[in-house]
Amino acid sequence: MAEGFAVTKKHRYNKGNSLRMDTRSLHLMLVPALIILFIYSYLPMIGIVIAFQDFNVGLGIRAFWQSDWVGLAHFRRLFSSPDFTRAFTNTLVIAVGKIILNFITPIIVALLVNEVRVNWLKRGIQTIIYFPHFLSWVIMAGVIKEVLAPDGMLNGMLGALFGIEPIFWLGDKRLFPWLMIVTETLKEFGFGTVIYLAAITGIDPTLYEAAIVDGANRFKQTIHVTIPGMLPIIVLSLVLSLGSILNAGFDQIFNLYSVPVYETGDIIDTLVYRISMQGGQYDFGTAVGLFKSVISMFLISLSYWLAYKFANYEVF
Amino acid sequence: MQNWYFNSRGYRIFTVFNYIILFIAAALCLIPLINVFAVSLSSPSRATAGEVWLWPKDFTMEAYKYVMRSSDFWRAMFVSIERVVLGTAIGMLMTIMCAYPLSKKSDVFRARKIYVWIFFFTMLFNGGLVPTFLVVYYTGLLDSIWALVIPGAVNTWHIILMLNFFRSMPVELEEAAFLDGASHWNILWRIFVPLSKPAIATITLFTIVGHWNAWFDGLLYMRKSYNYPLQTYLQSLLTIDISKFLTQEQQNIVAKLSPKTIRSAQVFIAAFPVLCVYPFLQKYFTKGLVLGSVKG
């Protein structure tokens, strides 16, 4: 067997064969994770049956197969429910707003940071703007509530500088969706900026040299070298954001909304939580959640397919 | 000659505006945090009057002393530490043990394709809130620390990051070890893991931050509030009126402090570990990000 390990390609393949014989341990390594996935990811998928039942909690675990079947009754109720229509619209508005603002901001900021030629400043700015990404929405919401409170800093400053009466920012239903879009971007734009800056670092420096020889100034270099160099990542992030069209941000909204802003701020995920966990209607809540999951599944699949097609991106 | 454009008048004017814009961007990220910190160190009366901006007024540590005296706070902190330790240990074990077989080529490990689909599908679809809750309920994890650790122990994104790193290892290493009679198990723990320290450090960091920041599972799976991890505890304080939870004895202290300063202190304490660790480990956070998104 030993002579089979000379340097030629053919023999290397043979080595692959001998490794292949030991695949049993490869299977074994996956077993614990597969058990967890089966129980906590795949069993819940089977549990979706309760969206088609009059789920009777009193039956205990037997409720999953002994409850009465009601077909699509929960879905009919869903489509005639004004709460759902409202939540669906709000979800779309907030999510699309977030996608747009959070798509444009990092690109612009990355281009601007790229023009900073003082190295410690460049790093410092990145460190600061990337930081909020690592705070939970509970903390961010605490901070935002504090700053935007009637007795908070923003109102204090507006009052001192312009004599404006305190505004109850988070209680105003016209402002609420905008605040969600802006605060989400504030938390996450640093994350995108760091990705784009990494892409810019990867651009071949000879391209810039060639542009300089051709007499391109800094602006023209940005248009003709930097932006095309970022393009693959730009396309990829835009395509992948398609999958989050129904994700308006549960963590954020749940921690910032209140009854007065339900009209413009209640989203599918918060509605599902209130229906099922606070209202105890497990079956109806599951139906609402399932409606969202199914659409999301198609959108995410589509986005991965497009990313594979146009950006050569493979998840695994 | 090369840098002629940097000295042009237009570029100089741009530079001035550029610094102003970036300064504002950085300020928008920092100022809210500084404000909350300043409020937490101010006297309640000045804080509720909305006078505190970036510097504490009538400096006092009372809010922090109050929080530190609270046994609920320390219990929640302990639950959080417990979940971070258990969650990171188990999560990393899962990540490493899944990434290794899945990083093999399909001609070496034929079943790879099937397994990849099993993992990948969980990224596309999930059972949703109620069915997942019911499974956790019927597996008896409610009100146990394991409810915060086990259901999320297999993180597909982390597995992908890890397996991409494993793939970048030279095949010769593995083949040589195999020749010497090493099994896959040995190759993984004796060769791959020691050589993957940077990637493991990055993913460990992500896992720690993820567990520290998680709050919703605590709210969902912990029926008793004394089982809440810190973020969930904080969430319940920030959403519900604080005065409801206090005994008559504590009311006197609260009268002296405003909940505003206490809330701010709690928010700041919860952010503090991340704030301390982040600047020193920022390169690892960035590395992981780049590892995941700009591959291939």
Interface residues (C-beta under 8 A of the other chain):
Chain A: A2 F5 R12 K15 G16 S18 L19 R20 D22 T23 S25 L26 H27 M29 L30 P32 A33 L34 I36 L37 I39 Y40 S41 Y42 L43 P44 M45 I46 G47 I48 I50 I61 V109 L112 V113 E115 V116 R117 G124 I125 Q126 T127 I128 I129 Y130 F131 P132 F134 L135 S136 W137 V138 I139 A141 G142 V143 I144 K145 E146 V147 A149 P150 D151 G152 M153 N155 G156 M157 G159 P166 L186 F189 G190 F191 V194 I195 A198 A199 G202 E209 I212 N217 R218 F219 I233 L236 F250 D251 F254 N255 V272 Y273 S276 M277 Y282 G285 T286 G289 L290 S293 V294 S296 M297 I300 S301 N312 Y313 E314 V315 F316
Chain B: Q2 Y5 F6 S8 G10 Y11 F14 T15 N18 Y19 I21 L22 A25 A26 L28 C29 L30 I31 P32 L33 N35 V36 V39 A47 T48 A49 G50 E51 V52 W53 L93 M94 M97 C98 Y100 P101 L102 K104 K105 D107 V108 F109 R110 A111 Y115 V116 I118 F119 F120 T122 M123 L124 F125 N126 G127 G128 L129 V130 P131 T132 F133 L134 V135 V136 Y138 T139 I150 P151 G152 A153 V154 I160 L163 V171 E174 E175 F178 L179 S183 H184 W185 L188 V209 W212 N213 A214 W215 F216 L220 Q231 T232 L234 Q235 L238 T239 K260 R263 S264 Q266 V267 A270 A271 V274 L275 Y278 P279 Q282 F285 T286 L289 V290 S293 V294 G296
